Each structure stands twice: as structure tokens, then as C-alpha cells.
Amino acid sequence: MPVYKDKKRNTWYCQFYYKDWTGKSKQKRKRGFSTQREAKEWERNFLNTLQTNSDITFAALVNNYMEDLAMRLKPTTMETKRSIIEDKLLPYFKDMKICDIDELAVRRWQNELLDYRNDKGKPFSDTYLKTINNQLSAILNYAIVYYKLAKNPCRAVGSIGKSNADAMQIWTLDQFEQFIGYEKKAAGRLAFNVLFWSGIREGELLALTRNDFIHSGTDEYRLNVNKNFEVVKGTQYILTPKTDSSNRCITIPQFLYYEAVQYFDSLYEPDPEERLFYFTKSYLLNEIKRVAKAAGLNPIRIHDLRHSHASLLIEMGFNILMVSQRLGHEKVETTWQTYAHLYPDKEKMLAAQLDTVKVQGITANLTIEDQLAEFMAQFQSHLKEQPALIDINSEEIIRWDPEKREKATVTAAEFEQEAQLDEGIEAGLASAEIFQAGYLELCGIVYFLASRGLPAKFL
């Protein structure tokens, strides 16, 4: 790795040839290094990023990983990833080749995270530990696909932390009415009412405009939720929703629509296409604490107003699918994971329905085929609400790599563990999904039941 002295500037520079990803030969020059060592190190790091095998260092892999995802993810997501990688991953694995990161190295890294305590003696939260661990696993999965890494050691070691926080605080309708009675600020009152009565996210609230409150001329009043407001390092972004399901138009109570209109009309030179709320997330948090204290209530998080809305819907008798659609969840299992404990007598639902099907199937004038079709339709419907009742231990599960065209048999326990590590899907929900569909795709790898075969689209 020859480097050169720039005598005019009294600095060092490197100049060399390399081949880009298309195979074309290109020249690279980098100036301005104060020492020969720095110039050589920069050249070595640059060439390292061009490697396409598992000899690449973790730091170089991360650099390529982030450049790749920058074209696909939103700035807020990228900033979250960058923060975790720089603070929690690079200090441990930066100079290691990814082929040298084994199960023992991952285990020791996990133990250091579990042992951490801040100045007040508090550890990382379970959800944060889970997020950090998932990030390392995602990077190594990326290396398996694009850098010929043989295996992901995170799978053998297992995860740490939890997917969901232990404490979900909920205000009942009476408690919220008690709270809102003490909010005298018009902007705060409208914001909290929108959050409680619509269940939208905080970022979705802060992106709302007057035009998002819709009255069609009938008795139907709707709220258009199609954007998200975020601030990253002082820069404000109006982003598209994270998923297609988050882009939605939901019904709202009539009083909420007219409260929004009245607030808009009270503004100075209002613009129906401009944001209604110009306060920050920290303002909302401080305000909910202030008003809750005045109302004699224990304060909750802003996101807990969304949980309170879901709880209200469930108490009113709406099923999990309707709640999921209103909240803008991409998958029903996300809603189930979060709110299943709010559904009473859920373990009795399936048995009761099977009893009904049995009676109807015997007494109704149906063919055997029709009885079976009706039974399976109703049974599959209940599977969506009862994922924990599924047992796939007797099934043979095949792990299929479409790119390498390789397959291997895995146990139910191995399948459930990989679903949790790769996508954060709980074991029961992963079992329910593969039972219903016959297959489940995780990070480009397809798992399918041998009894049903591989779907043709993956051949």
C-alpha cells in the first residue's frame, strides 16, 4: 500500500486502483492526511469495504450496510440504527472480521449489556436490550446474504430483553374525561382529544392539517392519517407512513371534528394545508403530567392514550381485526401481541365455536364437503384470535433458501426461535401464521410445512 508525500502542502495522500461492483477498474485518490500511517489506514479501510466475503471487518460491513439501507429507510429509522450501532455495537466488534464473531463473543457482549448500570444505578430497559440485540442479528443476517457468512451466531445464543414493555398504563373513559376537564389550553385540549378518540400516533398527530379533518356532507366525519412528523438532529421532516396500513382514513366523533374546525378558525391567518400543532413532543409530555397532577390522576405516557383508545374499542366489543385496522398496524399479530390480555375469556372462544359448528354441521342439510369447508373457515377465523392454541411440534418444517436453493429440516423450537430473532415474532404467533398459511418468510428465508409443500412463487 504505497502512499505519497505532498511536499507543497506538507501532507500525505494515497492513490490506488480498485474495481467497483460492476467490475470496472477505477482510480481513487485521497489527500490531506497529516501522517503516512493515517493515509495507509484510510486506504486499507476503503479497500476493506469492497470485499464481498466474510473476511470483511465489522466496521466495513456496517458502513456498507448503512449505505445500502439509506436508500430504503426513512431518516428517523436510519438515525435510530446509527445511534445503536455507534454506541452499542462498534465499540465491541469494530475491528473483528465478521467470520470471527462467534457465539462466545456475542454472549460476552450480551452479558456486558445486561450488566450495565447508569449513574442512577438503572439498567437498560428490556425493550431497549431487545432492540440492540435485534440490530446485531439483522447486520449478521445481511452478511449471510451478501458476504457469504456461514451462520448467524445470534441464533444459537438466543435473544435478550423483551419485545414489549411490561407496563401499559391505560386511562378509562371516566379518567380521561376527568383529565380533559382540567386542560384549559385550546391546543392541548384538542391534541389530547384527538389522541384519545382516534388512537393515532404522536407523530401522526403533529403532522395533521385542517384538511385532514373531513366532513363529506353526511353524518360521517373522518380523519385522514397519511403522514408523520419527526425531528432528527434539529431538522424537521414530514414523512410518509412507515407501512401501507398506517396510511388510513378513520371515522371520528362529530364533536371532535367541530372542535378541530373551531380551533382552526381561531388561529391567526390559518392555512388549511399547514400543520395544526406547532408544539414539540416534550411539550405534550410535560403538559400531560401537569394536567394529570391537577386532575388528581397518575400521569401516563402520550403513547398510552393510544393504548387507552384501543382498550375503549375492545370494551365496546370490537374485534381484534377492526382494532388493528384503525390503529394502522401492518399485521394483526402486532395488535394481538399488544392487547390480547384485554380480551376476556379468550381461551373459551374457540371451544364454544367448535361446539356450534358441530351442532350446525349435524343438523343442517349440508354435504360433507360443505360441512368441512364451513368448519375450516370458522376454525381458521378463530386461529387469528387464538394463536397460542396451535401446536406444530408434530409437523415437519423445511427451511428453504431461495437464493442458494438449499433446504434443511428444522424443529418447531428452532423455527420459533428464528422467527423471534429475525422478525421479533412471538413463538405462538409464528406457529399460528405458518399453520394458517403453510409457510412463513423471514429475512429472505422461507419456512414451510412439509405436508403442504413449498409455494410455487419461491421455486
JONOR-V261323 format. One record per residue. N is the residue number from 1. D_FIRST is the distance of its C-alpha to the first C-alpha in Angstrom with 1 decimal. Layout:
n->N d_first->D_FIRST
n->N d_first->D_FIRST
//
This chain:
n->1 d_first->0.0
n->2 d_first->3.8
n->3 d_first->6.5
n->4 d_first->10.1
n->5 d_first->13.5
n->6 d_first->16.3
n->7 d_first->19.2
n->8 d_first->21.9
n->9 d_first->21.1
n->10 d_first->19.7
n->11 d_first->16.8
n->12 d_first->13.0
n->13 d_first->11.4
n->14 d_first->8.4
n->15 d_first->9.1
n->16 d_first->8.3
n->17 d_first->10.8
n->18 d_first->12.2
n->19 d_first->15.7
n->20 d_first->18.2
n->21 d_first->21.1
n->22 d_first->23.2
n->23 d_first->20.8
n->24 d_first->20.2
n->25 d_first->17.1
n->26 d_first->16.1
n->27 d_first->13.9
n->28 d_first->12.7
n->29 d_first->12.7
n->30 d_first->13.3
n->31 d_first->14.9
n->32 d_first->16.9
n->33 d_first->14.8
n->34 d_first->16.8
n->35 d_first->14.3
n->36 d_first->10.7
n->37 d_first->10.7
n->38 d_first->12.0
n->39 d_first->9.5
n->40 d_first->6.6
n->41 d_first->9.5
n->42 d_first->10.6
n->43 d_first->7.7
n->44 d_first->8.0
n->45 d_first->11.7
n->46 d_first->11.9
n->47 d_first->10.6
n->48 d_first->12.8
n->49 d_first->15.7
n->50 d_first->15.6
n->51 d_first->16.4
n->52 d_first->20.0
n->53 d_first->20.8
n->54 d_first->21.8
n->55 d_first->18.5
n->56 d_first->17.7
n->57 d_first->18.2
n->58 d_first->21.5
n->59 d_first->20.1
n->60 d_first->18.1
n->61 d_first->21.3
n->62 d_first->23.5
n->63 d_first->21.6
n->64 d_first->22.2
n->65 d_first->25.6
n->66 d_first->26.7
n->67 d_first->25.5
n->68 d_first->27.5
n->69 d_first->30.6
n->70 d_first->30.6
n->71 d_first->32.1
n->72 d_first->34.8
n->73 d_first->35.9
n->74 d_first->37.8
n->75 d_first->36.4
n->76 d_first->38.5
n->77 d_first->37.3
n->78 d_first->33.6
n->79 d_first->34.3
n->80 d_first->35.9
n->81 d_first->33.0
n->82 d_first->30.5
n->83 d_first->32.7
n->84 d_first->33.0
n->85 d_first->29.4
n->86 d_first->28.2
n->87 d_first->31.0
n->88 d_first->31.8
n->89 d_first->28.9
n->90 d_first->25.5
n->91 d_first->26.6
n->92 d_first->27.3
n->93 d_first->24.8
n->94 d_first->21.8
n->95 d_first->19.2
n->96 d_first->21.0
n->97 d_first->20.1
n->98 d_first->23.2
n->99 d_first->24.2
n->100 d_first->24.6
n->101 d_first->27.0
n->102 d_first->30.3
n->103 d_first->33.9
n->104 d_first->34.0
n->105 d_first->31.1
n->106 d_first->32.9
n->107 d_first->36.2
n->108 d_first->35.1
n->109 d_first->33.7
n->110 d_first->37.0
n->111 d_first->38.9
n->112 d_first->37.2
n->113 d_first->38.1
n->114 d_first->41.7
n->115 d_first->41.9
n->116 d_first->40.9
n->117 d_first->43.6
n->118 d_first->43.6
n->119 d_first->45.4
n->120 d_first->48.7
n->121 d_first->48.1
n->122 d_first->47.6
n->123 d_first->45.1
n->124 d_first->43.3
n->125 d_first->45.8
n->126 d_first->46.0
n->127 d_first->45.1
n->128 d_first->42.0
n->129 d_first->40.9
n->130 d_first->41.5
n->131 d_first->39.4
n->132 d_first->36.4
n->133 d_first->36.6
n->134 d_first->37.0
n->135 d_first->33.9
n->136 d_first->31.8
n->137 d_first->33.6
n->138 d_first->33.1
n->139 d_first->29.3
n->140 d_first->29.3
n->141 d_first->31.8
n->142 d_first->29.4
n->143 d_first->26.7
n->144 d_first->29.3
n->145 d_first->30.0
n->146 d_first->26.6
n->147 d_first->24.0
n->148 d_first->26.2
n->149 d_first->26.9
n->150 d_first->29.9
n->151 d_first->32.1
n->152 d_first->32.6
n->153 d_first->33.4
n->154 d_first->35.4
n->155 d_first->38.1
n->156 d_first->38.9
n->157 d_first->38.9
n->158 d_first->41.1
n->159 d_first->41.2
n->160 d_first->42.3
n->161 d_first->44.6
n->162 d_first->47.0
n->163 d_first->46.9
n->164 d_first->49.8
n->165 d_first->51.0
n->166 d_first->54.1
n->167 d_first->56.2
n->168 d_first->57.4
n->169 d_first->59.9
n->170 d_first->62.5
n->171 d_first->65.2
n->172 d_first->68.4
n->173 d_first->70.1
n->174 d_first->72.6
n->175 d_first->69.9
n->176 d_first->68.0
n->177 d_first->71.3
n->178 d_first->72.0
n->179 d_first->68.5
n->180 d_first->68.7
n->181 d_first->72.1
n->182 d_first->70.6
n->183 d_first->67.9
n->184 d_first->69.5
n->185 d_first->66.6
n->186 d_first->66.8
n->187 d_first->63.0
n->188 d_first->62.5
n->189 d_first->65.5
n->190 d_first->64.4
n->191 d_first->60.8
n->192 d_first->62.1
n->193 d_first->64.7
n->194 d_first->62.2
n->195 d_first->59.9
n->196 d_first->62.8
n->197 d_first->64.7
n->198 d_first->61.8
n->199 d_first->59.2
n->200 d_first->56.3
n->201 d_first->53.1
n->202 d_first->52.5
n->203 d_first->49.9
n->204 d_first->52.2
n->205 d_first->55.0
n->206 d_first->53.1
n->207 d_first->52.3
n->208 d_first->55.9
n->209 d_first->57.9
n->210 d_first->61.6
n->211 d_first->61.1
n->212 d_first->59.8
n->213 d_first->63.4
n->214 d_first->65.4
n->215 d_first->69.1
n->216 d_first->70.1
n->217 d_first->73.7
n->218 d_first->74.9
n->219 d_first->74.9
n->220 d_first->71.2
n->221 d_first->68.7
n->222 d_first->65.0
n->223 d_first->61.6
n->224 d_first->58.7
n->225 d_first->55.5
n->226 d_first->52.6
n->227 d_first->50.0
n->228 d_first->48.3
n->229 d_first->47.7
n->230 d_first->44.7
n->231 d_first->43.0
n->232 d_first->39.2
n->233 d_first->38.0
n->234 d_first->41.0
n->235 d_first->40.7
n->236 d_first->43.7
n->237 d_first->43.4
n->238 d_first->46.1
n->239 d_first->44.6
n->240 d_first->46.0
n->241 d_first->47.3
n->242 d_first->44.8
n->243 d_first->46.7
n->244 d_first->49.4
n->245 d_first->52.0
n->246 d_first->51.3
n->247 d_first->52.5
n->248 d_first->56.3
n->249 d_first->59.6
n->250 d_first->61.9
n->251 d_first->65.5
n->252 d_first->66.5
n->253 d_first->69.9
n->254 d_first->72.0
n->255 d_first->72.1
n->256 d_first->68.3
n->257 d_first->68.2
n->258 d_first->70.9
n->259 d_first->69.4
n->260 d_first->66.1
n->261 d_first->68.2
n->262 d_first->70.2
n->263 d_first->67.1
n->264 d_first->65.5
n->265 d_first->68.7
n->266 d_first->68.8
n->267 d_first->65.5
n->268 d_first->65.4
n->269 d_first->64.6
n->270 d_first->63.1
n->271 d_first->60.7
n->272 d_first->61.1
n->273 d_first->57.5
n->274 d_first->56.0
n->275 d_first->55.3
n->276 d_first->58.4
n->277 d_first->56.8
n->278 d_first->54.6
n->279 d_first->54.4
n->280 d_first->51.5
n->281 d_first->51.1
n->282 d_first->51.5
n->283 d_first->54.8
n->284 d_first->56.0
n->285 d_first->55.2
n->286 d_first->57.0
n->287 d_first->59.9
n->288 d_first->60.5
n->289 d_first->60.6
n->290 d_first->63.0
n->291 d_first->65.4
n->292 d_first->65.3
n->293 d_first->66.3
n->294 d_first->69.1
n->295 d_first->70.3
n->296 d_first->70.3
n->297 d_first->67.6
n->298 d_first->64.5
n->299 d_first->61.5
n->300 d_first->59.2
n->301 d_first->55.8
n->302 d_first->55.7
n->303 d_first->54.3
n->304 d_first->57.4
n->305 d_first->59.6
n->306 d_first->57.9
n->307 d_first->58.8
n->308 d_first->62.3
n->309 d_first->62.7
n->310 d_first->61.7
n->311 d_first->64.1
n->312 d_first->66.8
n->313 d_first->66.3
n->314 d_first->66.4
n->315 d_first->69.6
n->316 d_first->71.1
n->317 d_first->70.6
n->318 d_first->67.7
n->319 d_first->65.6
n->320 d_first->62.0
n->321 d_first->61.0
n->322 d_first->62.7
n->323 d_first->61.1
n->324 d_first->57.7
n->325 d_first->58.2
n->326 d_first->59.5
n->327 d_first->56.6
n->328 d_first->54.0
n->329 d_first->52.4
n->330 d_first->50.4
n->331 d_first->51.8
n->332 d_first->55.2
n->333 d_first->53.7
n->334 d_first->52.0
n->335 d_first->55.5
n->336 d_first->57.0
n->337 d_first->54.4
n->338 d_first->55.3
n->339 d_first->59.0
n->340 d_first->60.4
n->341 d_first->62.0
n->342 d_first->64.2
n->343 d_first->65.9
n->344 d_first->69.1
n->345 d_first->70.2
n->346 d_first->67.2
n->347 d_first->67.7
n->348 d_first->71.2
n->349 d_first->70.2
n->350 d_first->69.1
n->351 d_first->72.1
n->352 d_first->74.5
n->353 d_first->73.2
n->354 d_first->73.3
n->355 d_first->76.9
n->356 d_first->77.7
n->357 d_first->76.0
n->358 d_first->78.0
n->359 d_first->81.3
n->360 d_first->80.6
n->361 d_first->79.4
n->362 d_first->82.7
n->363 d_first->85.1
n->364 d_first->83.5
n->365 d_first->84.4
n->366 d_first->81.0
n->367 d_first->79.7
n->368 d_first->77.5
n->369 d_first->74.5
n->370 d_first->75.3
n->371 d_first->75.7
n->372 d_first->72.4
n->373 d_first->70.6
n->374 d_first->72.2
n->375 d_first->71.4
n->376 d_first->67.7
n->377 d_first->67.4
n->378 d_first->68.8
n->379 d_first->67.0
n->380 d_first->63.6
n->381 d_first->64.6
n->382 d_first->65.1
n->383 d_first->61.9
n->384 d_first->60.1
n->385 d_first->62.1
n->386 d_first->62.0
n->387 d_first->58.5
n->388 d_first->59.1
n->389 d_first->61.9
n->390 d_first->59.7
n->391 d_first->59.0
n->392 d_first->56.5
n->393 d_first->56.3
n->394 d_first->58.4
n->395 d_first->56.2
n->396 d_first->53.4
n->397 d_first->50.2
n->398 d_first->47.5
n->399 d_first->43.8
n->400 d_first->42.5
n->401 d_first->38.9
n->402 d_first->39.5
n->403 d_first->35.9
n->404 d_first->35.6
n->405 d_first->39.4
n->406 d_first->39.8
n->407 d_first->42.7
n->408 d_first->43.7
n->409 d_first->46.8
n->410 d_first->46.6
n->411 d_first->49.3
n->412 d_first->50.9
n->413 d_first->49.4
n->414 d_first->45.9
n->415 d_first->46.4
n->416 d_first->47.8
n->417 d_first->45.0
n->418 d_first->42.3
n->419 d_first->44.3
n->420 d_first->44.4
n->421 d_first->40.7
n->422 d_first->39.4
n->423 d_first->42.0
n->424 d_first->44.0
n->425 d_first->47.2
n->426 d_first->49.8
n->427 d_first->50.9
n->428 d_first->54.3
n->429 d_first->53.2
n->430 d_first->50.6
n->431 d_first->53.4
n->432 d_first->55.7
n->433 d_first->53.4
n->434 d_first->52.5
n->435 d_first->56.2
n->436 d_first->57.3
n->437 d_first->54.8
n->438 d_first->54.0
n->439 d_first->50.2
n->440 d_first->47.7
n->441 d_first->44.2
n->442 d_first->41.5
n->443 d_first->37.9
n->444 d_first->38.2
n->445 d_first->39.8
n->446 d_first->43.6
n->447 d_first->46.1
n->448 d_first->49.5
n->449 d_first->52.8
n->450 d_first->53.3
n->451 d_first->57.0
n->452 d_first->56.2
n->453 d_first->53.2
n->454 d_first->50.0
n->455 d_first->50.7
n->456 d_first->50.3
n->457 d_first->47.8
n->458 d_first->45.1
n->459 d_first->45.7
//
